[in-house]
Amino acid sequence: MARTNANYGLLAAGYLFPEIAKRAKAFQEKNPATKLLRLGIGNTTEPLSPFVVDGLKKAADRLAKVETYSGYGDEQGELRLRAAIAGRYAKSGIALTEKEIFVSDGAKPDAGNIQSIFSQDCVVAVQDPAYPVYVDTNVIAGRAGKFDAAKGRYERIVYMPCTEENGFFPQVPKQKVDLVYLCSPNNPTGAAATKEQLAKFVDYAKKNLAVIIFDSAYSQYISDPALPKSIYQVEGAKECAIEVNSFSKSAGFTGVRLGWTVVPMELACEDAAAGKLNGMWNRRQCTFFNGASNIAQEGGIAALSEQGQKECQDTIGYYMENARIIREGLSAIGLKVYGGVNAPFLWVKTPDGKKSWDFFDALLSQAHVVTTPGAGFGPHGEGFIRVSAFGHRKDIEDAVESIKKNLKI
């Protein structure tokens, strides 16, 4: 008799983004003549850079000729791309070999799949609020326990509060945990961690033989040179941290799909000496994955080139100008706004203690603007909304003006 994975039944309500889409659709059906202005889901909107597009085209053209056609590549990724990624880390003084870099179809799949190489009884700690994939994939794996609707949390997950008081970066757990999920610059709060803050977690992980899963998908948005773009800029991090990254937001590959994960050879944990976790992830990828698209990988190589980096950085600058417009516009009407300086996300406090979903509905009904309720990212997300800087400039400006003109605070 076939039976289902009962852990799926433990997932809290509907996934955040489909619920947003559902509410926006219902509003649109009732108000078909109204244009919705979207500051919600973090999907890129601007075209790929010319140099990157040229790389993609050349790769596609090679598939049209017998002499240059290629089929399956290495499950770990095209060697030239892994070398280019290693070169990017080298510019920050981080030495990695191609064997430690695994190319994938995006950071989100890797952030979800990486937990599969760890024991089911591992205790998981997450920043709170946090990107939902960290929690939900551990729920499915059976590590989270039951969901307490009254508290908005799972009974076996350790939540590390990110609040106004601590600058939206948590303290290390008071108890021993095994897996620690960190994201910097953070989605959803837009806060970027300092080297000193990350060093405390590295020290904690080494002391407790824990592993940090570090999501640096938005690292290219960091403009402050004092802030680290990789956890490996912290001494000792290669002994205790896995880093996940992506081309989605740095090069506009949200639809192209390309990312990578670094599993250092020095990485160890309670029952795995250095090298074992690297071998396990390699085996996982070889078993479940046939490698990223060879066309997408050629685009990634172009994106990491000198010309590609220049063009991609120009697009990042465009989005960060959007963030400035949003931050200044919302602040002008008295809303308290965080983030949007070293990240493409802004974390806006709801006025008068409104619940996140209530403020979402107010923005939707009054200003026709779609945002993301903070409560969907965890219990400490309540009382905030996430606003995304991804969008066409005119739409961003129209959304901000609509909020300033129509929102009743």
C-alpha atoms as a printed R data frame, in Angstrom:
    type eleno elety resid chain resno       x      y       z
1   ATOM     1    CA   MET     A     1   0.000  0.000   0.000
2   ATOM     2    CA   ALA     A     2   1.439  3.377  -1.021
3   ATOM     3    CA   ARG     A     3   1.465  5.997   1.716
4   ATOM     4    CA   THR     A     4   2.184  9.710   1.618
5   ATOM     5    CA   ASN     A     5   4.816 11.711   3.460
6   ATOM     6    CA   ALA     A     6   2.767 12.887   6.426
7   ATOM     7    CA   ASN     A     7   5.160 15.779   7.030
8   ATOM     8    CA   TYR     A     8   3.569 17.663   4.141
9   ATOM     9    CA   GLY     A     9   0.456 17.868   6.285
10  ATOM    10    CA   LEU     A    10   2.470 19.763   8.912
11  ATOM    11    CA   LEU     A    11   3.212 22.671   6.584
12  ATOM    12    CA   ALA     A    12   1.533 25.804   7.864
13  ATOM    13    CA   ALA     A    13  -1.332 27.123   5.713
14  ATOM    14    CA   GLY     A    14  -0.622 27.951   2.084
15  ATOM    15    CA   TYR     A    15   2.826 28.877   0.867
16  ATOM    16    CA   LEU     A    16   3.349 32.627   1.275
17  ATOM    17    CA   PHE     A    17   3.668 33.689  -2.347
18  ATOM    18    CA   PRO     A    18   0.712 31.712  -3.726
19  ATOM    19    CA   GLU     A    19  -1.435 33.250  -0.980
20  ATOM    20    CA   ILE     A    20  -0.340 36.720  -2.082
21  ATOM    21    CA   ALA     A    21  -1.159 35.837  -5.691
22  ATOM    22    CA   LYS     A    22  -4.560 34.517  -4.611
23  ATOM    23    CA   ARG     A    23  -5.484 37.748  -2.803
24  ATOM    24    CA   ALA     A    24  -4.192 39.941  -5.625
25  ATOM    25    CA   LYS     A    25  -6.157 37.911  -8.170
26  ATOM    26    CA   ALA     A    26  -9.361 38.185  -6.135
27  ATOM    27    CA   PHE     A    27  -8.942 41.956  -5.902
28  ATOM    28    CA   GLN     A    28  -8.253 42.221  -9.632
29  ATOM    29    CA   GLU     A    29 -11.356 40.200 -10.506
30  ATOM    30    CA   LYS     A    30 -13.502 42.566  -8.425
31  ATOM    31    CA   ASN     A    31 -11.728 45.622  -9.866
32  ATOM    32    CA   PRO     A    32 -10.820 44.690 -13.463
33  ATOM    33    CA   ALA     A    33 -10.143 48.285 -14.526
34  ATOM    34    CA   THR     A    34  -7.612 48.836 -11.737
35  ATOM    35    CA   LYS     A    35  -3.910 48.430 -12.462
36  ATOM    36    CA   LEU     A    36  -2.069 46.585  -9.726
37  ATOM    37    CA   LEU     A    37   1.367 47.934  -8.839
38  ATOM    38    CA   ARG     A    38   3.639 45.170  -7.596
39  ATOM    39    CA   LEU     A    39   6.257 45.622  -4.916
40  ATOM    40    CA   GLY     A    40   5.927 42.048  -3.711
41  ATOM    41    CA   ILE     A    41   7.646 38.915  -4.961
42  ATOM    42    CA   GLY     A    42  11.326 39.484  -5.715
43  ATOM    43    CA   ASN     A    43  11.325 38.683  -9.424
44  ATOM    44    CA   THR     A    44  13.704 40.644 -11.621
45  ATOM    45    CA   THR     A    45  12.193 42.799 -14.375
46  ATOM    46    CA   GLU     A    46  15.031 44.328 -16.396
47  ATOM    47    CA   PRO     A    47  16.540 42.592 -19.451
48  ATOM    48    CA   LEU     A    48  19.707 40.547 -19.278
49  ATOM    49    CA   SER     A    49  22.879 42.450 -20.074
50  ATOM    50    CA   PRO     A    50  23.993 42.406 -23.755
51  ATOM    51    CA   PHE     A    51  27.223 40.533 -23.042
52  ATOM    52    CA   VAL     A    52  25.376 37.827 -21.121
53  ATOM    53    CA   VAL     A    53  22.757 37.481 -23.877
54  ATOM    54    CA   ASP     A    54  25.566 37.115 -26.406
55  ATOM    55    CA   GLY     A    55  27.021 34.278 -24.323
56  ATOM    56    CA   LEU     A    56  23.658 32.518 -24.172
57  ATOM    57    CA   LYS     A    57  23.174 32.903 -27.934
58  ATOM    58    CA   LYS     A    58  26.610 31.536 -28.737
59  ATOM    59    CA   ALA     A    59  25.955 28.509 -26.543
60  ATOM    60    CA   ALA     A    60  22.614 27.893 -28.247
61  ATOM    61    CA   ASP     A    61  24.198 28.255 -31.692
62  ATOM    62    CA   ARG     A    62  26.816 25.624 -30.830
63  ATOM    63    CA   LEU     A    63  24.018 23.138 -30.171
64  ATOM    64    CA   ALA     A    64  22.835 23.586 -33.768
65  ATOM    65    CA   LYS     A    65  26.046 22.165 -35.253
66  ATOM    66    CA   VAL     A    66  27.279 18.584 -35.204
67  ATOM    67    CA   GLU     A    67  30.848 19.743 -34.670
68  ATOM    68    CA   THR     A    68  30.052 21.731 -31.527
69  ATOM    69    CA   TYR     A    69  26.993 19.987 -30.116
70  ATOM    70    CA   SER     A    70  27.258 18.928 -26.458
71  ATOM    71    CA   GLY     A    71  24.972 16.764 -24.344
72  ATOM    72    CA   TYR     A    72  25.310 16.001 -20.651
73  ATOM    73    CA   GLY     A    73  28.036 17.864 -18.842
74  ATOM    74    CA   ASP     A    74  29.576 17.305 -15.437
75  ATOM    75    CA   GLU     A    75  26.989 17.081 -12.671
76  ATOM    76    CA   GLN     A    76  29.175 19.453 -10.676
77  ATOM    77    CA   GLY     A    77  29.085 22.054 -13.439
78  ATOM    78    CA   GLU     A    78  31.155 23.202 -16.397
79  ATOM    79    CA   LEU     A    79  34.787 23.399 -15.265
80  ATOM    80    CA   ARG     A    80  35.253 26.847 -16.832
81  ATOM    81    CA   LEU     A    81  32.307 28.177 -14.844
82  ATOM    82    CA   ARG     A    82  33.544 26.682 -11.591
83  ATOM    83    CA   ALA     A    83  36.943 28.233 -12.255
84  ATOM    84    CA   ALA     A    84  35.280 31.604 -12.881
85  ATOM    85    CA   ILE     A    85  33.337 31.320  -9.618
86  ATOM    86    CA   ALA     A    86  36.550 30.424  -7.782
87  ATOM    87    CA   GLY     A    87  38.122 33.491  -9.392
88  ATOM    88    CA   ARG     A    88  35.355 35.689  -8.021
89  ATOM    89    CA   TYR     A    89  36.038 34.422  -4.495
90  ATOM    90    CA   ALA     A    90  39.776 34.898  -5.023
91  ATOM    91    CA   LYS     A    91  39.201 38.638  -5.496
92  ATOM    92    CA   SER     A    92  38.027 38.698  -1.869
93  ATOM    93    CA   GLY     A    93  41.043 36.731  -0.703
94  ATOM    94    CA   ILE     A    94  39.154 33.415  -0.508
95  ATOM    95    CA   ALA     A    95  40.932 30.363  -1.914
96  ATOM    96    CA   LEU     A    96  38.575 27.694  -3.285
97  ATOM    97    CA   THR     A    97  39.165 24.830  -5.690
98  ATOM    98    CA   GLU     A    98  36.786 23.790  -8.448
99  ATOM    99    CA   LYS     A    99  36.134 20.575  -6.486
100 ATOM   100    CA   GLU     A   100  34.506 22.615  -3.726
101 ATOM   101    CA   ILE     A   101  32.073 24.393  -6.073
102 ATOM   102    CA   PHE     A   102  28.876 22.750  -7.315
103 ATOM   103    CA   VAL     A   103  26.875 24.502 -10.039
104 ATOM   104    CA   SER     A   104  23.096 24.082  -9.877
105 ATOM   105    CA   ASP     A   105  19.826 25.424 -11.251
106 ATOM   106    CA   GLY     A   106  19.477 27.992  -8.478
107 ATOM   107    CA   ALA     A   107  20.036 28.862  -4.837
108 ATOM   108    CA   LYS     A   108  16.496 27.972  -3.761
109 ATOM   109    CA   PRO     A   109  16.752 24.295  -4.823
110 ATOM   110    CA   ASP     A   110  20.169 24.036  -3.185
111 ATOM   111    CA   ALA     A   111  18.996 25.702   0.032
112 ATOM   112    CA   GLY     A   112  16.194 23.147   0.147
113 ATOM   113    CA   ASN     A   113  18.178 20.101  -0.925
114 ATOM   114    CA   ILE     A   114  21.292 20.621   1.191
115 ATOM   115    CA   GLN     A   115  19.505 19.443   4.341
116 ATOM   116    CA   SER     A   116  19.220 15.960   2.815
117 ATOM   117    CA   ILE     A   117  22.858 15.154   3.618
118 ATOM   118    CA   PHE     A   118  22.229 15.662   7.342
119 ATOM   119    CA   SER     A   119  20.583 13.425   9.930
120 ATOM   120    CA   GLN     A   120  16.838 13.661  10.416
121 ATOM   121    CA   ASP     A   121  17.294 14.329  14.135
122 ATOM   122    CA   CYS     A   122  19.447 17.434  13.611
123 ATOM   123    CA   VAL     A   123  18.236 20.469  15.530
124 ATOM   124    CA   VAL     A   124  17.675 23.377  13.138
125 ATOM   125    CA   ALA     A   125  18.008 27.092  13.923
126 ATOM   126    CA   VAL     A   126  16.810 29.813  11.552
127 ATOM   127    CA   GLN     A   127  16.901 33.576  11.509
128 ATOM   128    CA   ASP     A   128  13.414 34.828  12.250
129 ATOM   129    CA   PRO     A   129  12.066 36.210   9.984
130 ATOM   130    CA   ALA     A   130  13.526 33.938   7.313
131 ATOM   131    CA   TYR     A   131  13.009 32.952   3.692
132 ATOM   132    CA   PRO     A   132  10.347 30.184   3.885
133 ATOM   133    CA   VAL     A   133  12.345 27.485   2.065
134 ATOM   134    CA   TYR     A   134  14.696 27.045   5.043
135 ATOM   135    CA   VAL     A   135  11.886 26.106   7.391
136 ATOM   136    CA   ASP     A   136   9.519 24.348   4.992
137 ATOM   137    CA   THR     A   137  12.082 21.885   3.624
138 ATOM   138    CA   ASN     A   138  13.034 20.889   7.158
139 ATOM   139    CA   VAL     A   139   9.348 20.440   7.969
140 ATOM   140    CA   ILE     A   140   9.057 18.056   5.016
141 ATOM   141    CA   ALA     A   141  12.201 16.247   6.173
142 ATOM   142    CA   GLY     A   142  10.610 15.648   9.591
143 ATOM   143    CA   ARG     A   143  12.797 17.906  11.745
144 ATOM   144    CA   ALA     A   144  10.288 20.585  12.692
145 ATOM   145    CA   GLY     A   145   7.538 18.871  14.636
146 ATOM   146    CA   LYS     A   146   4.019 20.267  14.803
147 ATOM   147    CA   PHE     A   147   3.074 23.824  13.974
148 ATOM   148    CA   ASP     A   148   1.774 25.925  16.849
149 ATOM   149    CA   ALA     A   149  -0.682 28.276  15.161
150 ATOM   150    CA   ALA     A   150  -1.054 30.439  18.261
151 ATOM   151    CA   LYS     A   151   2.693 31.127  18.364
152 ATOM   152    CA   GLY     A   152   3.228 30.963  14.613
153 ATOM   153    CA   ARG     A   153   6.122 28.531  14.926
154 ATOM   154    CA   TYR     A   154   7.146 24.875  14.784
155 ATOM   155    CA   GLU     A   155   7.808 23.149  18.064
156 ATOM   156    CA   ARG     A   156  11.280 21.765  17.212
157 ATOM   157    CA   ILE     A   157  12.683 24.663  15.170
158 ATOM   158    CA   VAL     A   158  14.911 27.099  17.067
159 ATOM   159    CA   TYR     A   159  13.951 30.632  16.046
160 ATOM   160    CA   MET     A   160  16.655 33.305  16.318
161 ATOM   161    CA   PRO     A   161  14.819 36.658  16.600
162 ATOM   162    CA   CYS     A   162  15.812 39.477  14.228
163 ATOM   163    CA   THR     A   163  14.305 42.644  15.655
164 ATOM   164    CA   GLU     A   164  14.633 46.411  15.606
165 ATOM   165    CA   GLU     A   165  16.538 46.150  18.879
166 ATOM   166    CA   ASN     A   166  19.304 43.906  17.485
167 ATOM   167    CA   GLY     A   167  19.480 45.530  14.061
168 ATOM   168    CA   PHE     A   168  17.738 42.521  12.487
169 ATOM   169    CA   PHE     A   169  20.689 40.199  13.074
170 ATOM   170    CA   PRO     A   170  20.303 37.498  15.731
171 ATOM   171    CA   GLN     A   171  22.356 36.376  18.677
172 ATOM   172    CA   VAL     A   172  23.817 32.885  18.571
173 ATOM   173    CA   PRO     A   173  21.504 30.227  20.045
174 ATOM   174    CA   LYS     A   174  21.692 29.697  23.786
175 ATOM   175    CA   GLN     A   175  21.323 25.944  23.339
176 ATOM   176    CA   LYS     A   176  23.207 23.502  21.128
177 ATOM   177    CA   VAL     A   177  21.852 23.255  17.594
178 ATOM   178    CA   ASP     A   178  23.195 21.350  14.599
179 ATOM   179    CA   LEU     A   179  22.203 23.333  11.486
180 ATOM   180    CA   VAL     A   180  22.111 27.138  11.411
181 ATOM   181    CA   TYR     A   181  20.531 29.013   8.499
182 ATOM   182    CA   LEU     A   182  21.816 32.532   7.904
183 ATOM   183    CA   CYS     A   183  21.108 34.887   4.991
184 ATOM   184    CA   SER     A   184  23.069 38.085   4.343
185 ATOM   185    CA   PRO     A   185  22.060 40.462   2.934
186 ATOM   186    CA   ASN     A   186  18.899 39.171   4.475
187 ATOM   187    CA   ASN     A   187  15.701 38.306   2.715
188 ATOM   188    CA   PRO     A   188  13.288 39.703   3.919
189 ATOM   189    CA   THR     A   189  14.729 42.385   6.237
190 ATOM   190    CA   GLY     A   190  17.405 43.806   3.921
191 ATOM   191    CA   ALA     A   191  19.948 43.785   6.776
192 ATOM   192    CA   ALA     A   192  23.564 42.925   5.920
193 ATOM   193    CA   ALA     A   193  25.726 41.263   8.572
194 ATOM   194    CA   THR     A   194  29.088 42.598   9.664
195 ATOM   195    CA   LYS     A   195  32.198 40.437   9.781
196 ATOM   196    CA   GLU     A   196  32.102 40.574  13.585
197 ATOM   197    CA   GLN     A   197  28.505 39.332  13.673
198 ATOM   198    CA   LEU     A   198  29.284 36.402  11.376
199 ATOM   199    CA   ALA     A   199  32.425 35.581  13.367
200 ATOM   200    CA   LYS     A   200  30.298 34.919  16.456
201 ATOM   201    CA   PHE     A   201  28.343 32.284  14.524
202 ATOM   202    CA   VAL     A   202  31.512 30.737  13.127
203 ATOM   203    CA   ASP     A   203  32.903 30.454  16.660
204 ATOM   204    CA   TYR     A   204  29.613 28.957  17.844
205 ATOM   205    CA   ALA     A   205  29.499 26.416  15.012
206 ATOM   206    CA   LYS     A   206  33.075 25.285  15.550
207 ATOM   207    CA   LYS     A   207  32.529 24.940  19.298
208 ATOM   208    CA   ASN     A   208  29.330 22.905  18.829
209 ATOM   209    CA   LEU     A   209  30.404 20.977  15.691
210 ATOM   210    CA   ALA     A   210  27.434 22.529  13.914
211 ATOM   211    CA   VAL     A   211  27.121 23.539  10.251
212 ATOM   212    CA   ILE     A   212  26.086 26.971   9.008
213 ATOM   213    CA   ILE     A   213  24.099 27.084   5.767
214 ATOM   214    CA   PHE     A   214  24.818 30.577   4.509
215 ATOM   215    CA   ASP     A   215  22.662 32.111   1.773
216 ATOM   216    CA   SER     A   216  24.538 34.902  -0.010
217 ATOM   217    CA   ALA     A   217  22.259 35.212  -3.041
218 ATOM   218    CA   TYR     A   218  22.084 39.012  -2.665
219 ATOM   219    CA   SER     A   219  25.754 39.617  -1.902
220 ATOM   220    CA   GLN     A   220  26.373 41.670  -5.045
221 ATOM   221    CA   TYR     A   221  23.975 44.299  -3.710
222 ATOM   222    CA   ILE     A   222  26.315 45.140  -0.849
223 ATOM   223    CA   SER     A   223  27.852 48.554  -1.510
224 ATOM   224    CA   ASP     A   224  29.578 49.055   1.846
225 ATOM   225    CA   PRO     A   225  33.167 47.754   1.429
226 ATOM   226    CA   ALA     A   226  33.381 47.018   5.158
227 ATOM   227    CA   LEU     A   227  30.652 44.360   4.912
228 ATOM   228    CA   PRO     A   228  31.552 40.796   3.875
229 ATOM   229    CA   LYS     A   229  30.007 39.342   0.726
230 ATOM   230    CA   SER     A   230  30.890 35.781   1.730
231 ATOM   231    CA   ILE     A   231  31.029 34.010   5.078
232 ATOM   232    CA   TYR     A   232  34.434 32.684   4.021
233 ATOM   233    CA   GLN     A   233  35.820 36.160   4.633
234 ATOM   234    CA   VAL     A   234  35.595 35.138   8.290
235 ATOM   235    CA   GLU     A   235  38.548 33.112   9.516
236 ATOM   236    CA   GLY     A   236  37.654 29.472  10.161
237 ATOM   237    CA   ALA     A   237  34.368 29.562   8.235
238 ATOM   238    CA   LYS     A   238  35.465 26.921   5.732
239 ATOM   239    CA   GLU     A   239  35.583 24.462   8.622
240 ATOM   240    CA   CYS     A   240  31.905 24.947   9.504
241 ATOM   241    CA   ALA     A   241  29.951 26.631   6.691
242 ATOM   242    CA   ILE     A   242  28.277 25.797   3.384
243 ATOM   243    CA   GLU     A   243  27.573 28.784   1.142
244 ATOM   244    CA   VAL     A   244  24.720 28.982  -1.373
245 ATOM   245    CA   ASN     A   245  24.661 31.624  -4.100
246 ATOM   246    CA   SER     A   246  22.834 32.469  -7.299
247 ATOM   247    CA   PHE     A   247  22.893 34.324 -10.609
248 ATOM   248    CA   SER     A   248  19.176 35.118 -10.248
249 ATOM   249    CA   LYS     A   249  19.394 38.553  -8.693
250 ATOM   250    CA   SER     A   250  22.976 39.464  -9.567
251 ATOM   251    CA   ALA     A   251  22.621 38.731 -13.306
252 ATOM   252    CA   GLY     A   252  18.835 38.550 -13.795
253 ATOM   253    CA   PHE     A   253  18.744 34.756 -14.147
254 ATOM   254    CA   THR     A   254  15.448 34.240 -12.298
255 ATOM   255    CA   GLY     A   255  14.060 32.496 -15.389
256 ATOM   256    CA   VAL     A   256  17.352 31.245 -16.815
257 ATOM   257    CA   ARG     A   257  18.068 29.339 -13.549
258 ATOM   258    CA   LEU     A   258  21.674 29.064 -12.403
259 ATOM   259    CA   GLY     A   259  23.358 29.029  -9.016
260 ATOM   260    CA   TRP     A   260  26.045 27.301  -7.022
261 ATOM   261    CA   THR     A   261  26.882 25.857  -3.633
262 ATOM   262    CA   VAL     A   262  30.286 25.777  -1.972
263 ATOM   263    CA   VAL     A   263  31.077 22.772   0.228
264 ATOM   264    CA   PRO     A   264  34.688 23.258   1.393
265 ATOM   265    CA   MET     A   265  36.991 20.281   1.819
266 ATOM   266    CA   GLU     A   266  37.768 21.548   5.347
267 ATOM   267    CA   LEU     A   267  34.097 21.338   6.342
268 ATOM   268    CA   ALA     A   268  33.433 18.884   9.155
269 ATOM   269    CA   CYS     A   269  30.673 18.120  11.652
270 ATOM   270    CA   GLU     A   270  29.988 15.843  14.595
271 ATOM   271    CA   ASP     A   271  30.271 12.542  12.727
272 ATOM   272    CA   ALA     A   272  32.043 13.630   9.546
273 ATOM   273    CA   ALA     A   273  35.730 14.381   9.175
274 ATOM   274    CA   ALA     A   274  36.953 16.958   6.693
275 ATOM   275    CA   GLY     A   275  36.039 15.991   3.132
276 ATOM   276    CA   LYS     A   276  33.107 13.698   3.914
277 ATOM   277    CA   LEU     A   277  30.360 16.306   3.524
278 ATOM   278    CA   ASN     A   278  31.876 17.443   0.237
279 ATOM   279    CA   GLY     A   279  31.760 13.832  -0.956
280 ATOM   280    CA   MET     A   280  28.189 13.366   0.237
281 ATOM   281    CA   TRP     A   281  26.941 16.463  -1.598
282 ATOM   282    CA   ASN     A   282  28.807 15.322  -4.690
283 ATOM   283    CA   ARG     A   283  27.076 11.948  -4.463
284 ATOM   284    CA   ARG     A   284  23.703 13.626  -3.938
285 ATOM   285    CA   GLN     A   285  24.156 15.773  -7.018
286 ATOM   286    CA   CYS     A   286  25.369 12.875  -9.160
287 ATOM   287    CA   THR     A   287  22.372 10.799  -8.057
288 ATOM   288    CA   PHE     A   288  19.583 13.375  -8.323
289 ATOM   289    CA   PHE     A   289  20.896 15.933 -10.799
290 ATOM   290    CA   ASN     A   290  22.199 15.833 -14.362
291 ATOM   291    CA   GLY     A   291  23.811 19.232 -14.232
292 ATOM   292    CA   ALA     A   292  22.674 22.751 -15.026
293 ATOM   293    CA   SER     A   293  21.776 23.739 -18.586
294 ATOM   294    CA   ASN     A   294  24.908 24.117 -20.677
295 ATOM   295    CA   ILE     A   295  23.354 27.221 -22.271
296 ATOM   296    CA   ALA     A   296  22.704 28.797 -18.859
297 ATOM   297    CA   GLN     A   297  26.229 27.969 -17.731
298 ATOM   298    CA   GLU     A   298  27.706 29.775 -20.726
299 ATOM   299    CA   GLY     A   299  25.628 32.780 -19.700
300 ATOM   300    CA   GLY     A   300  27.072 32.458 -16.202
301 ATOM   301    CA   ILE     A   301  30.608 32.482 -17.562
302 ATOM   302    CA   ALA     A   302  29.777 35.653 -19.494
303 ATOM   303    CA   ALA     A   303  28.213 37.221 -16.399
304 ATOM   304    CA   LEU     A   304  31.401 36.631 -14.399
305 ATOM   305    CA   SER     A   305  33.648 38.141 -17.059
306 ATOM   306    CA   GLU     A   306  34.950 41.683 -16.667
307 ATOM   307    CA   GLN     A   307  32.460 43.087 -19.191
308 ATOM   308    CA   GLY     A   308  29.624 40.965 -17.808
309 ATOM   309    CA   GLN     A   309  30.283 42.129 -14.269
310 ATOM   310    CA   LYS     A   310  30.243 45.762 -15.372
311 ATOM   311    CA   GLU     A   311  26.915 45.388 -17.163
312 ATOM   312    CA   CYS     A   312  25.330 43.350 -14.370
313 ATOM   313    CA   GLN     A   313  26.463 45.899 -11.796
314 ATOM   314    CA   ASP     A   314  24.754 48.619 -13.827
315 ATOM   315    CA   THR     A   315  21.471 46.699 -13.529
316 ATOM   316    CA   ILE     A   316  22.015 46.223  -9.802
317 ATOM   317    CA   GLY     A   317  22.523 49.986  -9.567
318 ATOM   318    CA   TYR     A   318  19.177 50.473 -11.324
319 ATOM   319    CA   TYR     A   319  17.382 48.341  -8.729
320 ATOM   320    CA   MET     A   320  19.162 50.076  -5.862
321 ATOM   321    CA   GLU     A   321  17.984 53.430  -7.203
322 ATOM   322    CA   ASN     A   322  14.484 51.944  -7.059
323 ATOM   323    CA   ALA     A   323  15.183 51.074  -3.425
324 ATOM   324    CA   ARG     A   324  16.184 54.675  -2.698
325 ATOM   325    CA   ILE     A   325  12.970 55.978  -4.264
326 ATOM   326    CA   ILE     A   326  10.888 53.584  -2.173
327 ATOM   327    CA   ARG     A   327  12.783 54.248   1.045
328 ATOM   328    CA   GLU     A   328  12.587 58.028   0.761
329 ATOM   329    CA   GLY     A   329   8.966 57.984  -0.433
330 ATOM   330    CA   LEU     A   330   7.655 55.784   2.368
331 ATOM   331    CA   SER     A   331   9.725 57.566   4.999
332 ATOM   332    CA   ALA     A   332   8.248 60.872   3.839
333 ATOM   333    CA   ILE     A   333   4.764 59.813   4.936
334 ATOM   334    CA   GLY     A   334   5.945 58.676   8.346
335 ATOM   335    CA   LEU     A   335   6.498 54.964   7.787
336 ATOM   336    CA   LYS     A   336   9.538 53.417   9.461
337 ATOM   337    CA   VAL     A   337  11.699 51.816   6.767
338 ATOM   338    CA   TYR     A   338  14.716 49.528   7.170
339 ATOM   339    CA   GLY     A   339  16.959 47.930   4.542
340 ATOM   340    CA   GLY     A   340  17.237 48.994   0.921
341 ATOM   341    CA   VAL     A   341  20.849 50.189   1.331
342 ATOM   342    CA   ASN     A   342  22.898 47.010   0.885
343 ATOM   343    CA   ALA     A   343  20.015 44.857  -0.320
344 ATOM   344    CA   PRO     A   344  17.122 45.095  -2.798
345 ATOM   345    CA   PHE     A   345  14.537 44.573  -0.052
346 ATOM   346    CA   LEU     A   346  13.026 47.078   2.359
347 ATOM   347    CA   TRP     A   347  11.478 46.098   5.680
348 ATOM   348    CA   VAL     A   348   8.638 48.451   6.566
349 ATOM   349    CA   LYS     A   349   7.051 48.607  10.000
350 ATOM   350    CA   THR     A   350   3.263 48.554   9.911
351 ATOM   351    CA   PRO     A   351   1.637 51.689  11.368
352 ATOM   352    CA   ASP     A   352  -0.322 51.659  14.626
353 ATOM   353    CA   GLY     A   353   0.583 48.042  15.362
354 ATOM   354    CA   LYS     A   354  -1.387 46.680  12.417
355 ATOM   355    CA   LYS     A   355  -1.022 42.985  11.606
356 ATOM   356    CA   SER     A   356   1.066 42.277   8.512
357 ATOM   357    CA   TRP     A   357  -1.774 40.827   6.454
358 ATOM   358    CA   ASP     A   358  -4.074 43.707   7.491
359 ATOM   359    CA   PHE     A   359  -1.544 46.244   6.250
360 ATOM   360    CA   PHE     A   360  -1.062 44.169   3.078
361 ATOM   361    CA   ASP     A   361  -4.828 44.352   2.481
362 ATOM   362    CA   ALA     A   362  -4.876 48.098   3.178
363 ATOM   363    CA   LEU     A   363  -2.117 48.747   0.651
364 ATOM   364    CA   LEU     A   364  -3.870 46.540  -1.880
365 ATOM   365    CA   SER     A   365  -7.340 48.037  -1.470
366 ATOM   366    CA   GLN     A   366  -6.369 51.684  -0.970
367 ATOM   367    CA   ALA     A   367  -3.205 52.136  -3.048
368 ATOM   368    CA   HIS     A   368  -3.531 49.075  -5.330
369 ATOM   369    CA   VAL     A   369  -0.009 48.054  -4.358
370 ATOM   370    CA   VAL     A   370   1.024 44.437  -3.755
371 ATOM   371    CA   THR     A   371   3.645 43.851  -1.034
372 ATOM   372    CA   THR     A   372   4.681 40.846   1.066
373 ATOM   373    CA   PRO     A   373   3.392 40.409   4.646
374 ATOM   374    CA   GLY     A   374   6.205 39.928   7.119
375 ATOM   375    CA   ALA     A   375   4.258 37.324   9.076
376 ATOM   376    CA   GLY     A   376   4.776 34.936   6.167
377 ATOM   377    CA   PHE     A   377   8.490 34.859   6.966
378 ATOM   378    CA   GLY     A   378   8.103 33.780  10.587
379 ATOM   379    CA   PRO     A   379   6.735 34.958  13.950
380 ATOM   380    CA   HIS     A   380   9.108 37.926  14.257
381 ATOM   381    CA   GLY     A   381   8.031 39.099  10.824
382 ATOM   382    CA   GLU     A   382   4.684 40.094  12.264
383 ATOM   383    CA   GLY     A   383   4.217 43.845  12.266
384 ATOM   384    CA   PHE     A   384   6.251 44.389   9.091
385 ATOM   385    CA   ILE     A   385   5.907 44.098   5.327
386 ATOM   386    CA   ARG     A   386   8.632 43.372   2.810
387 ATOM   387    CA   VAL     A   387   8.876 45.709  -0.163
388 ATOM   388    CA   SER     A   388  10.897 44.723  -3.220
389 ATOM   389    CA   ALA     A   389  12.970 47.106  -5.333
390 ATOM   390    CA   PHE     A   390  12.646 44.857  -8.376
391 ATOM   391    CA   GLY     A   391  10.484 46.558 -10.969
392 ATOM   392    CA   HIS     A   392  10.425 49.025 -13.839
393 ATOM   393    CA   ARG     A   393  11.235 52.547 -12.694
394 ATOM   394    CA   LYS     A   394   7.879 53.977 -13.784
395 ATOM   395    CA   ASP     A   395   6.004 51.263 -11.892
396 ATOM   396    CA   ILE     A   396   8.102 51.877  -8.787
397 ATOM   397    CA   GLU     A   397   7.452 55.601  -8.949
398 ATOM   398    CA   ASP     A   398   3.725 55.066  -9.553
399 ATOM   399    CA   ALA     A   399   3.479 52.650  -6.612
400 ATOM   400    CA   VAL     A   400   5.220 55.042  -4.242
401 ATOM   401    CA   GLU     A   401   3.067 57.960  -5.380
402 ATOM   402    CA   SER     A   402  -0.097 55.890  -5.011
403 ATOM   403    CA   ILE     A   403   0.850 54.953  -1.461
404 ATOM   404    CA   LYS     A   404   1.662 58.570  -0.593
405 ATOM   405    CA   LYS     A   405  -1.606 59.790  -2.092
406 ATOM   406    CA   ASN     A   406  -4.071 57.054  -1.122
407 ATOM   407    CA   LEU     A   407  -2.892 55.186   1.952
408 ATOM   408    CA   LYS     A   408  -4.764 56.157   5.086
409 ATOM   409    CA   ILE     A   409  -2.350 55.871   7.998
